[in-house]
Amino acid sequence: MTFFTPEDLLLYLYKESSPELTAAIESALKEDWTLREEMQAMQSSIGQLDKVIVSPRMEVVLKVMNYARQTATEPVNRP
C-alpha cells in the first residue's frame, strides 16, 4: 500500500503531477476506497473554494490610494 501526501493529491487534482505519480495514484484509486473518499473530499473542497469571492476591505483600499497620492510624482486631482 502506497501512501500519498496531501500535496501529491493536490498535484494530481490540478494535473500537475509527474506521469509516474499520476499512474501510481490512479492505480491506488482503483484499489483503495479510503483514498477514493479522501480524493472526493478534496475535490468537493476545491469546488467550494472556487466559488469564494474575496475582496479587500475599504480601509485597505483607502490606505493604498492615500499612499499613492502622497508618493505620486505628479499632482493627483481628488474627486
Biopython code that builds the backbone (N, CA, C, O; Angstrom):
import numpy as np
from Bio.PDB.StructureBuilder import StructureBuilder

atoms = [
    (1, "MET", "N", (0.855, -1.189, 0.000)),
    (1, "MET", "CA", (0.000, 0.000, 0.000)),
    (1, "MET", "C", (0.890, 1.237, 0.000)),
    (1, "MET", "O", (1.782, 1.371, 0.837)),
    (2, "THR", "N", (0.642, 2.133, -0.939)),
    (2, "THR", "CA", (1.428, 3.352, -1.062)),
    (2, "THR", "C", (0.692, 4.495, -0.370)),
    (2, "THR", "O", (-0.528, 4.619, -0.476)),
    (3, "PHE", "N", (1.442, 5.315, 0.331)),
    (3, "PHE", "CA", (0.858, 6.478, 0.995)),
    (3, "PHE", "C", (1.189, 7.718, 0.188)),
    (3, "PHE", "O", (2.321, 7.903, -0.257)),
    (4, "PHE", "N", (0.190, 8.563, 0.005)),
    (4, "PHE", "CA", (0.360, 9.803, -0.743)),
    (4, "PHE", "C", (0.130, 10.978, 0.198)),
    (4, "PHE", "O", (-0.767, 10.946, 1.041)),
    (5, "THR", "N", (0.940, 12.002, 0.047)),
    (5, "THR", "CA", (0.770, 13.203, 0.856)),
    (5, "THR", "C", (-0.381, 14.030, 0.270)),
    (5, "THR", "O", (-0.759, 13.836, -0.885)),
    (6, "PRO", "N", (-0.932, 14.941, 1.058)),
    (6, "PRO", "CA", (-1.957, 15.838, 0.504)),
    (6, "PRO", "C", (-1.421, 16.637, -0.687)),
    (6, "PRO", "O", (-2.163, 16.950, -1.618)),
    (7, "GLU", "N", (-0.133, 16.961, -0.648)),
    (7, "GLU", "CA", (0.470, 17.694, -1.759)),
    (7, "GLU", "C", (0.455, 16.851, -3.034)),
    (7, "GLU", "O", (0.195, 17.366, -4.121)),
    (8, "ASP", "N", (0.735, 15.549, -2.896)),
    (8, "ASP", "CA", (0.679, 14.649, -4.052)),
    (8, "ASP", "C", (-0.721, 14.647, -4.657)),
    (8, "ASP", "O", (-0.887, 14.709, -5.876)),
    (9, "LEU", "N", (-1.717, 14.575, -3.790)),
    (9, "LEU", "CA", (-3.098, 14.513, -4.276)),
    (9, "LEU", "C", (-3.519, 15.830, -4.930)),
    (9, "LEU", "O", (-4.250, 15.826, -5.920)),
    (10, "LEU", "N", (-3.063, 16.945, -4.381)),
    (10, "LEU", "CA", (-3.378, 18.241, -4.999)),
    (10, "LEU", "C", (-2.716, 18.364, -6.368)),
    (10, "LEU", "O", (-3.326, 18.852, -7.319)),
    (11, "LEU", "N", (-1.469, 17.919, -6.458)),
    (11, "LEU", "CA", (-0.800, 17.937, -7.760)),
    (11, "LEU", "C", (-1.589, 17.110, -8.767)),
    (11, "LEU", "O", (-1.749, 17.507, -9.921)),
    (12, "TYR", "N", (-2.075, 15.971, -8.325)),
    (12, "TYR", "CA", (-2.876, 15.112, -9.196)),
    (12, "TYR", "C", (-4.179, 15.802, -9.609)),
    (12, "TYR", "O", (-4.544, 15.790, -10.784)),
    (13, "LEU", "N", (-4.871, 16.397, -8.650)),
    (13, "LEU", "CA", (-6.147, 17.050, -8.950)),
    (13, "LEU", "C", (-5.981, 18.210, -9.931)),
    (13, "LEU", "O", (-6.839, 18.435, -10.785)),
    (14, "TYR", "N", (-4.879, 18.942, -9.805)),
    (14, "TYR", "CA", (-4.639, 20.078, -10.689)),
    (14, "TYR", "C", (-3.859, 19.681, -11.941)),
    (14, "TYR", "O", (-3.426, 20.539, -12.711)),
    (15, "LYS", "N", (-3.683, 18.371, -12.138)),
    (15, "LYS", "CA", (-2.999, 17.834, -13.317)),
    (15, "LYS", "C", (-1.578, 18.375, -13.455)),
    (15, "LYS", "O", (-1.120, 18.688, -14.554)),
    (16, "GLU", "N", (-0.888, 18.478, -12.310)),
    (16, "GLU", "CA", (0.493, 18.949, -12.292)),
    (16, "GLU", "C", (1.452, 17.874, -11.782)),
    (16, "GLU", "O", (2.634, 18.147, -11.573)),
    (17, "SER", "N", (0.955, 16.665, -11.582)),
    (17, "SER", "CA", (1.814, 15.585, -11.087)),
    (17, "SER", "C", (2.598, 14.970, -12.239)),
    (17, "SER", "O", (2.207, 15.061, -13.402)),
    (18, "SER", "N", (3.702, 14.347, -11.887)),
    (18, "SER", "CA", (4.517, 13.664, -12.896)),
    (18, "SER", "C", (3.728, 12.477, -13.454)),
    (18, "SER", "O", (2.789, 12.003, -12.814)),
    (19, "PRO", "N", (4.101, 12.000, -14.628)),
    (19, "PRO", "CA", (3.403, 10.829, -15.178)),
    (19, "PRO", "C", (3.485, 9.610, -14.248)),
    (19, "PRO", "O", (2.533, 8.835, -14.153)),
    (20, "GLU", "N", (4.619, 9.445, -13.568)),
    (20, "GLU", "CA", (4.772, 8.320, -12.648)),
    (20, "GLU", "C", (3.825, 8.442, -11.459)),
    (20, "GLU", "O", (3.175, 7.472, -11.070)),
    (21, "LEU", "N", (3.754, 9.655, -10.881)),
    (21, "LEU", "CA", (2.869, 9.875, -9.739)),
    (21, "LEU", "C", (1.412, 9.728, -10.163)),
    (21, "LEU", "O", (0.609, 9.151, -9.430)),
    (22, "THR", "N", (1.069, 10.239, -11.328)),
    (22, "THR", "CA", (-0.296, 10.112, -11.840)),
    (22, "THR", "C", (-0.687, 8.648, -11.973)),
    (22, "THR", "O", (-1.771, 8.240, -11.555)),
    (23, "ALA", "N", (0.204, 7.869, -12.554)),
    (23, "ALA", "CA", (-0.086, 6.439, -12.734)),
    (23, "ALA", "C", (-0.238, 5.741, -11.391)),
    (23, "ALA", "O", (-1.121, 4.899, -11.225)),
    (24, "ALA", "N", (0.619, 6.084, -10.425)),
    (24, "ALA", "CA", (0.556, 5.454, -9.108)),
    (24, "ALA", "C", (-0.738, 5.801, -8.388)),
    (24, "ALA", "O", (-1.353, 4.936, -7.764)),
    (25, "ILE", "N", (-1.155, 7.058, -8.470)),
    (25, "ILE", "CA", (-2.394, 7.485, -7.807)),
    (25, "ILE", "C", (-3.599, 6.828, -8.476)),
    (25, "ILE", "O", (-4.501, 6.347, -7.791)),
    (26, "GLU", "N", (-3.620, 6.807, -9.789)),
    (26, "GLU", "CA", (-4.756, 6.192, -10.490)),
    (26, "GLU", "C", (-4.861, 4.702, -10.183)),
    (26, "GLU", "O", (-5.960, 4.166, -10.047)),
    (27, "SER", "N", (-3.729, 4.048, -10.075)),
    (27, "SER", "CA", (-3.730, 2.633, -9.720)),
    (27, "SER", "C", (-4.249, 2.442, -8.299)),
    (27, "SER", "O", (-5.050, 1.544, -8.037)),
    (28, "ALA", "N", (-3.786, 3.293, -7.384)),
    (28, "ALA", "CA", (-4.214, 3.185, -5.985)),
    (28, "ALA", "C", (-5.697, 3.504, -5.834)),
    (28, "ALA", "O", (-6.383, 2.905, -5.005)),
    (29, "LEU", "N", (-6.191, 4.443, -6.631)),
    (29, "LEU", "CA", (-7.613, 4.804, -6.537)),
    (29, "LEU", "C", (-8.518, 3.632, -6.906)),
    (29, "LEU", "O", (-9.633, 3.524, -6.397)),
    (30, "LYS", "N", (-8.047, 2.763, -7.782)),
    (30, "LYS", "CA", (-8.848, 1.605, -8.180)),
    (30, "LYS", "C", (-8.978, 0.589, -7.047)),
    (30, "LYS", "O", (-9.947, -0.169, -6.994)),
    (31, "GLU", "N", (-8.004, 0.578, -6.146)),
    (31, "GLU", "CA", (-7.960, -0.451, -5.110)),
    (31, "GLU", "C", (-8.279, 0.036, -3.699)),
    (31, "GLU", "O", (-8.721, -0.746, -2.857)),
    (32, "ASP", "N", (-8.061, 1.310, -3.442)),
    (32, "ASP", "CA", (-8.138, 1.833, -2.071)),
    (32, "ASP", "C", (-9.354, 2.753, -1.918)),
    (32, "ASP", "O", (-9.343, 3.890, -2.390)),
    (33, "TRP", "N", (-10.399, 2.251, -1.256)),
    (33, "TRP", "CA", (-11.619, 3.052, -1.117)),
    (33, "TRP", "C", (-11.410, 4.251, -0.203)),
    (33, "TRP", "O", (-12.068, 5.273, -0.395)),
    (34, "THR", "N", (-10.522, 4.169, 0.784)),
    (34, "THR", "CA", (-10.280, 5.329, 1.657)),
    (34, "THR", "C", (-9.603, 6.455, 0.879)),
    (34, "THR", "O", (-9.877, 7.634, 1.106)),
    (35, "LEU", "N", (-8.721, 6.079, -0.033)),
    (35, "LEU", "CA", (-8.082, 7.088, -0.875)),
    (35, "LEU", "C", (-9.113, 7.734, -1.797)),
    (35, "LEU", "O", (-9.076, 8.944, -2.019)),
    (36, "ARG", "N", (-10.033, 6.932, -2.336)),
    (36, "ARG", "CA", (-11.100, 7.485, -3.178)),
    (36, "ARG", "C", (-11.950, 8.475, -2.391)),
    (36, "ARG", "O", (-12.301, 9.539, -2.901)),
    (37, "GLU", "N", (-12.281, 8.128, -1.148)),
    (37, "GLU", "CA", (-13.076, 9.043, -0.319)),
    (37, "GLU", "C", (-12.314, 10.328, -0.033)),
    (37, "GLU", "O", (-12.879, 11.420, -0.084)),
    (38, "GLU", "N", (-11.028, 10.191, 0.267)),
    (38, "GLU", "CA", (-10.210, 11.376, 0.535)),
    (38, "GLU", "C", (-10.141, 12.262, -0.710)),
    (38, "GLU", "O", (-10.235, 13.486, -0.618)),
    (39, "MET", "N", (-9.976, 11.633, -1.867)),
    (39, "MET", "CA", (-9.912, 12.385, -3.115)),
    (39, "MET", "C", (-11.237, 13.097, -3.387)),
    (39, "MET", "O", (-11.238, 14.250, -3.819)),
    (40, "GLN", "N", (-12.362, 12.430, -3.139)),
    (40, "GLN", "CA", (-13.670, 13.062, -3.341)),
    (40, "GLN", "C", (-13.860, 14.241, -2.399)),
    (40, "GLN", "O", (-14.429, 15.263, -2.783)),
    (41, "ALA", "N", (-13.386, 14.102, -1.172)),
    (41, "ALA", "CA", (-13.492, 15.205, -0.209)),
    (41, "ALA", "C", (-12.652, 16.393, -0.668)),
    (41, "ALA", "O", (-13.080, 17.542, -0.558)),
    (42, "MET", "N", (-11.464, 16.116, -1.179)),
    (42, "MET", "CA", (-10.607, 17.204, -1.668)),
    (42, "MET", "C", (-11.237, 17.883, -2.876)),
    (42, "MET", "O", (-11.204, 19.109, -2.981)),
    (43, "GLN", "N", (-11.810, 17.102, -3.790)),
    (43, "GLN", "CA", (-12.462, 17.676, -4.968)),
    (43, "GLN", "C", (-13.637, 18.562, -4.562)),
    (43, "GLN", "O", (-13.848, 19.627, -5.143)),
    (44, "SER", "N", (-14.388, 18.127, -3.579)),
    (44, "SER", "CA", (-15.517, 18.911, -3.101)),
    (44, "SER", "C", (-15.041, 20.223, -2.474)),
    (44, "SER", "O", (-15.621, 21.283, -2.711)),
    (45, "SER", "N", (-13.990, 20.138, -1.682)),
    (45, "SER", "CA", (-13.439, 21.342, -1.044)),
    (45, "SER", "C", (-12.926, 22.329, -2.075)),
    (45, "SER", "O", (-13.144, 23.534, -1.953)),
    (46, "ILE", "N", (-12.244, 21.815, -3.091)),
    (46, "ILE", "CA", (-11.725, 22.685, -4.136)),
    (46, "ILE", "C", (-12.883, 23.347, -4.879)),
    (46, "ILE", "O", (-12.815, 24.529, -5.214)),
    (47, "GLY", "N", (-13.932, 22.593, -5.133)),
    (47, "GLY", "CA", (-15.106, 23.160, -5.795)),
    (47, "GLY", "C", (-15.718, 24.296, -5.003)),
    (47, "GLY", "O", (-16.155, 25.291, -5.582)),
    (48, "GLN", "N", (-15.755, 24.162, -3.685)),
    (48, "GLN", "CA", (-16.305, 25.218, -2.835)),
    (48, "GLN", "C", (-15.379, 26.422, -2.811)),
    (48, "GLN", "O", (-15.851, 27.559, -2.803)),
    (49, "LEU", "N", (-14.060, 26.194, -2.800)),
    (49, "LEU", "CA", (-13.115, 27.308, -2.783)),
    (49, "LEU", "C", (-13.169, 28.118, -4.070)),
    (49, "LEU", "O", (-12.957, 29.331, -4.057)),
    (50, "ASP", "N", (-13.454, 27.444, -5.181)),
    (50, "ASP", "CA", (-13.534, 28.146, -6.454)),
    (50, "ASP", "C", (-14.702, 29.122, -6.487)),
    (50, "ASP", "O", (-14.702, 30.044, -7.303)),
    (51, "LYS", "N", (-15.696, 28.944, -5.624)),
    (51, "LYS", "CA", (-16.867, 29.811, -5.591)),
    (51, "LYS", "C", (-16.698, 31.012, -4.659)),
    (51, "LYS", "O", (-17.516, 31.932, -4.679)),
    (52, "VAL", "N", (-15.642, 31.007, -3.843)),
    (52, "VAL", "CA", (-15.436, 32.070, -2.871)),
    (52, "VAL", "C", (-14.972, 33.337, -3.582)),
    (52, "VAL", "O", (-14.062, 33.306, -4.410)),
    (53, "ILE", "N", (-15.608, 34.438, -3.244)),
    (53, "ILE", "CA", (-15.219, 35.735, -3.792)),
    (53, "ILE", "C", (-14.614, 36.547, -2.655)),
    (53, "ILE", "O", (-15.237, 36.757, -1.614)),
    (54, "VAL", "N", (-13.400, 36.993, -2.877)),
    (54, "VAL", "CA", (-12.693, 37.740, -1.839)),
    (54, "VAL", "C", (-12.401, 39.135, -2.373)),
    (54, "VAL", "O", (-11.926, 39.294, -3.498)),
    (55, "SER", "N", (-12.688, 40.130, -1.564)),
    (55, "SER", "CA", (-12.361, 41.497, -1.947)),
    (55, "SER", "C", (-11.761, 42.201, -0.724)),
    (55, "SER", "O", (-12.088, 41.864, 0.414)),
    (56, "PRO", "N", (-10.886, 43.175, -0.967)),
    (56, "PRO", "CA", (-10.244, 43.858, 0.157)),
    (56, "PRO", "C", (-11.224, 44.752, 0.913)),
    (56, "PRO", "O", (-12.231, 45.205, 0.370)),
    (57, "ARG", "N", (-10.899, 44.988, 2.178)),
    (57, "ARG", "CA", (-11.735, 45.907, 2.957)),
    (57, "ARG", "C", (-11.537, 47.323, 2.428)),
    (57, "ARG", "O", (-10.477, 47.650, 1.894)),
    (58, "MET", "N", (-12.549, 48.150, 2.575)),
    (58, "MET", "CA", (-12.490, 49.528, 2.098)),
    (58, "MET", "C", (-11.332, 50.279, 2.758)),
    (58, "MET", "O", (-10.694, 51.116, 2.119)),
    (59, "GLU", "N", (-11.060, 49.989, 4.020)),
    (59, "GLU", "CA", (-9.966, 50.635, 4.740)),
    (59, "GLU", "C", (-8.626, 50.391, 4.031)),
    (59, "GLU", "O", (-7.807, 51.304, 3.922)),
    (60, "VAL", "N", (-8.409, 49.186, 3.559)),
    (60, "VAL", "CA", (-7.167, 48.848, 2.872)),
    (60, "VAL", "C", (-7.079, 49.598, 1.544)),
    (60, "VAL", "O", (-6.023, 50.126, 1.196)),
    (61, "VAL", "N", (-8.173, 49.645, 0.813)),
    (61, "VAL", "CA", (-8.189, 50.353, -0.463)),
    (61, "VAL", "C", (-7.877, 51.823, -0.254)),
    (61, "VAL", "O", (-7.090, 52.404, -1.002)),
    (62, "LEU", "N", (-8.483, 52.431, 0.755)),
    (62, "LEU", "CA", (-8.245, 53.847, 1.028)),
    (62, "LEU", "C", (-6.799, 54.110, 1.433)),
    (62, "LEU", "O", (-6.221, 55.122, 1.036)),
    (63, "LYS", "N", (-6.209, 53.208, 2.218)),
    (63, "LYS", "CA", (-4.808, 53.378, 2.602)),
    (63, "LYS", "C", (-3.886, 53.306, 1.390)),
    (63, "LYS", "O", (-2.928, 54.073, 1.292)),
    (64, "VAL", "N", (-4.166, 52.402, 0.481)),
    (64, "VAL", "CA", (-3.363, 52.296, -0.742)),
    (64, "VAL", "C", (-3.514, 53.556, -1.579)),
    (64, "VAL", "O", (-2.529, 54.091, -2.087)),
    (65, "MET", "N", (-4.729, 54.024, -1.721)),
    (65, "MET", "CA", (-4.965, 55.238, -2.506)),
    (65, "MET", "C", (-4.275, 56.451, -1.881)),
    (65, "MET", "O", (-3.672, 57.254, -2.593)),
    (66, "ASN", "N", (-4.359, 56.588, -0.566)),
    (66, "ASN", "CA", (-3.692, 57.707, 0.112)),
    (66, "ASN", "C", (-2.183, 57.615, -0.045)),
    (66, "ASN", "O", (-1.526, 58.632, -0.268)),
    (67, "TYR", "N", (-1.627, 56.431, 0.065)),
    (67, "TYR", "CA", (-0.181, 56.256, -0.114)),
    (67, "TYR", "C", (0.210, 56.645, -1.541)),
    (67, "TYR", "O", (1.224, 57.312, -1.746)),
    (68, "ALA", "N", (-0.578, 56.238, -2.511)),
    (68, "ALA", "CA", (-0.290, 56.570, -3.900)),
    (68, "ALA", "C", (-0.324, 58.080, -4.114)),
    (68, "ALA", "O", (0.512, 58.626, -4.833)),
    (69, "ARG", "N", (-1.297, 58.761, -3.486)),
    (69, "ARG", "CA", (-1.379, 60.226, -3.595)),
    (69, "ARG", "C", (-0.147, 60.887, -2.997)),
    (69, "ARG", "O", (0.404, 61.825, -3.572)),
    (70, "GLN", "N", (0.282, 60.393, -1.837)),
    (70, "GLN", "CA", (1.412, 61.005, -1.134)),
    (70, "GLN", "C", (2.736, 60.790, -1.864)),
    (70, "GLN", "O", (3.630, 61.633, -1.786)),
    (71, "THR", "N", (2.864, 59.690, -2.558)),
    (71, "THR", "CA", (4.141, 59.383, -3.206)),
    (71, "THR", "C", (4.120, 59.654, -4.702)),
    (71, "THR", "O", (5.098, 59.350, -5.386)),
    (72, "ALA", "N", (3.046, 60.212, -5.230)),
    (72, "ALA", "CA", (2.937, 60.480, -6.666)),
    (72, "ALA", "C", (3.940, 61.548, -7.067)),
    (72, "ALA", "O", (4.160, 62.508, -6.328)),
    (73, "THR", "N", (4.550, 61.387, -8.238)),
    (73, "THR", "CA", (5.498, 62.378, -8.732)),
    (73, "THR", "C", (4.784, 63.527, -9.443)),
    (73, "THR", "O", (5.355, 64.604, -9.616)),
    (74, "GLU", "N", (3.555, 63.299, -9.848)),
    (74, "GLU", "CA", (2.747, 64.333, -10.469)),
    (74, "GLU", "C", (1.549, 64.592, -9.562)),
    (74, "GLU", "O", (1.118, 63.681, -8.855)),
    (75, "PRO", "N", (1.002, 65.796, -9.558)),
    (75, "PRO", "CA", (-0.165, 66.080, -8.722)),
    (75, "PRO", "C", (-1.351, 65.206, -9.116)),
    (75, "PRO", "O", (-1.577, 64.929, -10.294)),
    (76, "VAL", "N", (-2.093, 64.784, -8.116)),
    (76, "VAL", "CA", (-3.266, 63.962, -8.355)),
    (76, "VAL", "C", (-4.498, 64.760, -7.948)),
    (76, "VAL", "O", (-4.562, 65.286, -6.836)),
    (77, "ASN", "N", (-5.472, 64.851, -8.842)),
    (77, "ASN", "CA", (-6.715, 65.559, -8.539)),
    (77, "ASN", "C", (-7.599, 64.686, -7.707)),
    (77, "ASN", "O", (-7.853, 63.535, -8.063)),
    (78, "ARG", "N", (-8.073, 65.209, -6.603)),
    (78, "ARG", "CA", (-9.008, 64.453, -5.767)),
    (78, "ARG", "C", (-10.414, 64.627, -6.312)),
    (78, "ARG", "O", (-10.776, 65.715, -6.758)),
    (79, "PRO", "N", (-11.195, 63.582, -6.282)),
    (79, "PRO", "CA", (-12.578, 63.675, -6.804)),
    (79, "PRO", "C", (-13.450, 64.565, -5.964)),
    (79, "PRO", "O", (-14.628, 64.742, -6.271)),
]
sb = StructureBuilder()
sb.init_structure("model")
sb.init_model(0)
sb.init_chain("A")
sb.init_seg("    ")
for serial, (resi, resn, name, xyz) in enumerate(atoms, 1):
    if name == "N":
        sb.init_residue(resn, " ", resi, " ")
    sb.init_atom(name, np.array(xyz, "f"), 0.0, 1.0, " ", f" {name:<3s}", serial, name[0])
structure = sb.get_structure()
